[in-house]
Amino acid sequence: MQPWMIFIIVVIACRIAGLILRRFSWGSWTVLILSKLFFLFVLGVLGLFLDNFVLRQFGYAFALIFVSTPIFVFAQSMYQMLGDMIVSVKFKSKPPTIKTHVQKGEYILPFTGKWTVFNGGVDEKLLHGGSASQKYAYDFIVVDDEGKSYNGNKRDVQSYHCYSKDIVAIADGVVVTVRKNAKDSFVDGLNAYCDSIDLRGNYIVIKHFDNEYSTVAHLMPGSVSVNIGDSVKQGEVIAKCGNSGNSSEPHIHFQLQTGKSFFLSAGLPIAFSNIETQDKVNYNLIDTRPHENNLLVEGGKTYIGRGLEAWNR
């Protein structure tokens, strides 16, 4: 049997094994450790081309990351890296910032009720990051006053406070991209899993103005109520929060970007209008990362960051 055939068989076998392992708590730790070994892929592929036994073993080790990552999602990750380079060239290595971007829209928060900012902000220490389009993105969850995002079985998406809550349009606009058919990913309260062919799972992209598009992702299966070409109004319910795509627990990923493409757009800092905020009680019980400088108010516009609880007026 040819080395490349063995390599493919190992990848597939490890993927299947991973789907089984994740059902056990010790499988979660296996995923956590092995998912850090992406660099082994390069050595493994080099070993295939050079027919080098030692280097091929690195490739087999890399195959184990498929216990948590489907091949399609890995391909998207590579596309993100390419997209970052394209965006850098397009903006001459000077992407939009809070000082250079003049926001056109008056935007509200993409949900009803009180949610907590778990990732994101405009301060350098709070930035979401991940790719060019995600630099100023947010991850929103619902946290109770005991500092917990769920109550009950952490492996049941229904146990999480934000699951199935309404998601709304941040402003008037036209739906330009949508995905509806991704299932919720497995959740264990420790790792991020992806049981979809798309990192975003179910998602909606809305054009509000030229060069200002919003994306909301990880939506609940069967909850997306809009289609491409639909006009939406600010505050209109468009979906419900889920756990589809690459997700560690039910939440929504939200961002404002310069174009329709999630991979070829630059992220934009977003100032919200007509919202209220407060420091989340006992936030340190769920997240020990620093969250200073998480609120900035300028000219009636509010920029929020990690550790804040926020809601629309």
ChimeraX attribute file (.defattr): number of C-alpha atoms within 10 A of each C-alpha:
attribute: neighborCount
match mode: 1-to-1
recipient: residues
	/A:1	5
	/A:2	8
	/A:3	15
	/A:4	16
	/A:5	11
	/A:6	13
	/A:7	19
	/A:8	13
	/A:9	14
	/A:10	19
	/A:11	22
	/A:12	18
	/A:13	15
	/A:14	22
	/A:15	21
	/A:16	14
	/A:17	16
	/A:18	21
	/A:19	16
	/A:20	12
	/A:21	19
	/A:22	21
	/A:23	14
	/A:24	10
	/A:25	12
	/A:26	10
	/A:27	16
	/A:28	22
	/A:29	15
	/A:30	17
	/A:31	23
	/A:32	15
	/A:33	10
	/A:34	17
	/A:35	18
	/A:36	11
	/A:37	14
	/A:38	16
	/A:39	11
	/A:40	19
	/A:41	20
	/A:42	14
	/A:43	19
	/A:44	26
	/A:45	19
	/A:46	16
	/A:47	20
	/A:48	19
	/A:49	12
	/A:50	11
	/A:51	15
	/A:52	15
	/A:53	12
	/A:54	11
	/A:55	20
	/A:56	26
	/A:57	18
	/A:58	20
	/A:59	24
	/A:60	22
	/A:61	18
	/A:62	24
	/A:63	27
	/A:64	24
	/A:65	25
	/A:66	23
	/A:67	27
	/A:68	28
	/A:69	24
	/A:70	19
	/A:71	14
	/A:72	13
	/A:73	19
	/A:74	17
	/A:75	12
	/A:76	15
	/A:77	17
	/A:78	11
	/A:79	13
	/A:80	19
	/A:81	15
	/A:82	14
	/A:83	21
	/A:84	19
	/A:85	14
	/A:86	18
	/A:87	21
	/A:88	16
	/A:89	12
	/A:90	14
	/A:91	11
	/A:92	9
	/A:93	11
	/A:94	11
	/A:95	19
	/A:96	17
	/A:97	15
	/A:98	15
	/A:99	7
	/A:100	10
	/A:101	12
	/A:102	12
	/A:103	15
	/A:104	11
	/A:105	16
	/A:106	16
	/A:107	21
	/A:108	21
	/A:109	25
	/A:110	26
	/A:111	25
	/A:112	16
	/A:113	14
	/A:114	17
	/A:115	25
	/A:116	25
	/A:117	23
	/A:118	25
	/A:119	21
	/A:120	29
	/A:121	29
	/A:122	25
	/A:123	19
	/A:124	12
	/A:125	16
	/A:126	24
	/A:127	19
	/A:128	21
	/A:129	17
	/A:130	14
	/A:131	23
	/A:132	25
	/A:133	26
	/A:134	24
	/A:135	25
	/A:136	31
	/A:137	28
	/A:138	26
	/A:139	20
	/A:140	25
	/A:141	24
	/A:142	22
	/A:143	24
	/A:144	16
	/A:145	11
	/A:146	11
	/A:147	16
	/A:148	15
	/A:149	21
	/A:150	23
	/A:151	12
	/A:152	9
	/A:153	12
	/A:154	16
	/A:155	16
	/A:156	16
	/A:157	22
	/A:158	17
	/A:159	15
	/A:160	24
	/A:161	19
	/A:162	27
	/A:163	22
	/A:164	20
	/A:165	18
	/A:166	18
	/A:167	23
	/A:168	21
	/A:169	27
	/A:170	24
	/A:171	22
	/A:172	19
	/A:173	20
	/A:174	20
	/A:175	22
	/A:176	17
	/A:177	17
	/A:178	20
	/A:179	19
	/A:180	20
	/A:181	17
	/A:182	22
	/A:183	20
	/A:184	25
	/A:185	23
	/A:186	25
	/A:187	22
	/A:188	20
	/A:189	18
	/A:190	15
	/A:191	18
	/A:192	19
	/A:193	26
	/A:194	24
	/A:195	22
	/A:196	21
	/A:197	18
	/A:198	22
	/A:199	23
	/A:200	25
	/A:201	28
	/A:202	29
	/A:203	26
	/A:204	27
	/A:205	27
	/A:206	28
	/A:207	24
	/A:208	22
	/A:209	17
	/A:210	10
	/A:211	17
	/A:212	19
	/A:213	25
	/A:214	28
	/A:215	24
	/A:216	26
	/A:217	28
	/A:218	30
	/A:219	36
	/A:220	27
	/A:221	21
	/A:222	14
	/A:223	19
	/A:224	21
	/A:225	13
	/A:226	19
	/A:227	16
	/A:228	14
	/A:229	13
	/A:230	12
	/A:231	14
	/A:232	21
	/A:233	14
	/A:234	16
	/A:235	19
	/A:236	16
	/A:237	20
	/A:238	20
	/A:239	27
	/A:240	22
	/A:241	27
	/A:242	30
	/A:243	34
	/A:244	33
	/A:245	27
	/A:246	25
	/A:247	25
	/A:248	18
	/A:249	30
	/A:250	31
	/A:251	28
	/A:252	29
	/A:253	22
	/A:254	23
	/A:255	26
	/A:256	28
	/A:257	29
	/A:258	20
	/A:259	21
	/A:260	20
	/A:261	16
	/A:262	23
	/A:263	21
	/A:264	24
	/A:265	25
	/A:266	27
	/A:267	27
	/A:268	28
	/A:269	26
	/A:270	29
	/A:271	21
	/A:272	20
	/A:273	18
	/A:274	14
	/A:275	14
	/A:276	14
	/A:277	17
	/A:278	12
	/A:279	16
	/A:280	19
	/A:281	15
	/A:282	15
	/A:283	24
	/A:284	13
	/A:285	11
	/A:286	14
	/A:287	14
	/A:288	9
	/A:289	13
	/A:290	12
	/A:291	22
	/A:292	12
	/A:293	16
	/A:294	20
	/A:295	19
	/A:296	14
	/A:297	11
	/A:298	8
	/A:299	5
	/A:300	9
	/A:301	16
	/A:302	17
	/A:303	18
	/A:304	26
	/A:305	27
	/A:306	31
	/A:307	30
	/A:308	21
	/A:309	23
	/A:310	23
	/A:311	19
	/A:312	18
	/A:313	12
